Amino acid sequence: MAVDTDLHVQVSTLLAREAIYLDEKNWDAWLDLFAPDVEYFVPAWLSEDALTTDPRTQLSLMHMDSRLGLEERVFRIRSRDSFASLPLDRTAHQTTNIVVTGQSGDQVEVSASWLVHCVGPRGQATRGGRYDYTLRRTDGGLRIARKRIVMIDEKIEGTIDVYHI
């Protein structure tokens, strides 16, 4: 599939901004990257090679079906009302192997690999996996309409919050 250079630059820039905003804990800028009806989904592993697919009927590590869910998560982080975020870990996100996998109308499908190194008083952790995005063209730019985060870890030690993945 041929992808124009301008689109690939826009996609890469959006994903890089998301990583930087998470590392900087720039919550307002991070939230602005998402469409109001975004689905944010972190499936759980069912078996060695199968993930859950339906967050309404199967176990998931995280699921929010609108930007409001992400805003509530950020509120809990800011208000220090989140055990997973006391204190906030320092993070370094790396998003690589970015591939536009499809386009239809105003939607762009993207896959990427990720690593996040986390450091805090509870220790260090490096987590990784794959991101699958649906991006939507709005007002001349791209917004995240769906984000599925596959973690390669099948056993999670420590806490996980939106900035850890």
Salt bridges, closest charged atoms under 4 A:
GLU18 OE2 - LYS147 NZ 2.67
ASP23 OD1 - HIS93 ND1 2.52
ASP28 OD1 - ARG78 NH2 3.03
ASP32 OD1 - ARG67 NH2 3.76
ASP37 OD1 - ARG136 NH1 2.94
GLU39 OE2 - HIS63 NE2 2.91
GLU39 OE1 - ARG146 NE 3.07
ASP65 OD2 - ARG56 NH2 3.99
GLU71 OE2 - ARG67 NE 2.81
ASP81 OD2 - ARG76 NH1 3.66
ASP89 OD2 - HIS164 NE2 2.87
ASP132 OD2 - ARG130 NE 3.41
ASP132 OD2 - ARG148 NH2 2.78
ASP161 OD1 - ARG73 NE 2.81
